[in-house]
Amino acid sequence: MSPSETGRHFWRDTRVQLPFLAWLVVLWMLLWSQFTVLSFLSGLVVAVFVTRVFRLPTVELSGRINVWYALLLLVQFLFAMLRGALAVTAQVFDFRRQPGAAIVAVPLRYADDLMMTHVSVVSSLVPGSLVVEADRDRQVLYLHVIGVRSMADVEKQREGVLRWERRVVRALGAPDQYRALKADERAARSGDSMKGGVR
């Protein structure tokens, strides 16, 4: 490989890794609870060191962010956290019965590694559910959920995770994932209209 090709490869990798580098710097500053120039510079040194020494395969971001759906995802996530916290609190103080629990397998529909990670994080941060395993090969998340008493509750939890997947794909998904989601939504609408037309 010529020096010019090596240089181009280096700058392309650096540009792709820039969001992760920035996130590591922010994480460093949050860890030390200091938002100073020295904290920023030391975080930058640590982030460069970590990304160069512990080299991982480059993660290709989709490059697609829908601002409207991202804001909607954030608002829905905050409401889900509040609702989940209230539900868990109610279950803790309900002395008449034990809250049921279950391990729920959720096969994702549009997931690559990055989408699977996003859906896992969102699902785990909502109180009452926690991702205990992620099967990359089969694209299945396994969640431990509380407040489950019947198969209907299990299906409700499963549909909730799939709803999060759709929200994440709308906000951050790659163009092909977004197109697949739209095609599935159109097929579901046409199927519903066909059922509605047959009496």
Secondary structure, DSSP 8 states (H G I E B T S, - for coil): --HHHHHHHHHHHHHHHHHHHHHHHHHHHHHHT--SHHHHHHHHHHHHHHHHHS------------HHHHHHHHHHHHHHHHHHHHHHHHHHT-TTS---EEEEEEE-SS--HHHHHHHHHHHHHSTTEEEEEEETTTTEEEEEEES--SHHHHHHHHHHHHHHHHHHHHHH--HHHHHHHHHHHHHHHHHHHHHHH--
